[in-house]
Amino acid sequence: MQPHFEQQGDVRHFIHGGEPQEPRLLDCEVAEGEELRIVLAPGTNVGKTLLEVLEGRRYASAVGRLLSGGASHLAYHRMVVTTSEQKPYDYGAPVVLDGYITFVSGAITVGRDPQDKALLHCHAGFIDREGGQHGGHLVLDRIVVGSEPLVIRLCLFNHVAYQVKPDSETHFSLLHPVLQEAV
Amino acid sequence: MNAAVLDETQIQSGRLGRLVVARLKPNEDIMDSAEALCAAHGIGAAVVRGGLGSLIDANLEYHSREGLKLIPVTGPGVEILSITGEIRAGDSRLQAVVADADGKIYAGLLARGRNLSFITIELTLQEWLPG
């Protein structure tokens, strides 16, 4: 199928190249979560250190927010138009910023890759040193905490994981909730 | 959106309960999906614990003298940077911060039925248990 837009009422739908599969909402229930408040010190590599913090903990996945803080170096992706017929939109080359970056909003999912290793998915909004606004998909391995510590809150849970799996409808590898044995 | 007038401060004690860990496939609306997930799990009220992904287009609202006004953000690929708010059947109030494909940030109330998932949305809700 050729990906295309469809107008339905006052909203646009986007029909991807792959066959849509039911159900349209995938969900699992977890009895409870464990809360963590993490403060990353200035100079810390965010992705590497966050994974170190989580190493050895008994959890399947986690969700949370960037509460406050800044970065001295940051890379993020925006969505761009591609030349692919089956995947006409994808992330472009990273946009790189340096110096005095202030986070104003952000969300994070800690999922699992196909080898069951922890995987970080993070979107955030931030202000550069000139006051310019930015927002997009963060490359956490390329973010260094700035002079303000970075405060992150996570809700860890067991029995259910956000697992990376290929998605035949969109042709992306995406995080799907799946039931797991307790870690 | 209902705009009930509140005459006095209300305080409710409670705790957080079950988590619903979800993925919204393309063309599913955030608010409608959040309410459907709560209904499917027998949850009367919930808060958003995690929410990120992308929208085809975003339609955000804000209050003005003339009533609710719309902030349209044209996509596709409007990135969800965060979602907050409460889910109550038919009366949910959710706010979002999003970014367009140029990285420009917008914020506002999510307009029901007008914020459809583009590729995926990871949405995690947690039950609110009063008392």
Interface residues (C-beta under 8 A of the other chain):
Chain A: D10 V11 R12 H13 F14 H16 P20 Q21 R24 L25 L26 D27 C28 E29 V30 A31 E32 G33 S61 V63 G64 R65 Y76 R78 M79 V80 Y89 V95 V104 S105 G106 A107 I108 T109 H121 C122 H123 A124 G125 Q133 H134 G135 G136 H137 C155 F157 V160 Y162 D167 E169 T170 F172 L174 L175 H176 P177
Chain B: L16 G17 R18 L19 V20 V21 A22 R23 L24 K25 P26 N27 E28 S33 A36 L37 A40 H41 R49 G50 G51 L52 G53 S54 I56 D57 N59 G75 P76 G77 E79 I80 L81 S82 I83 V97 V98 A99 A101 D102 G103 K104 I105 A107 G113 R114 L116 F118 I119 T120 E122 T124 Q126
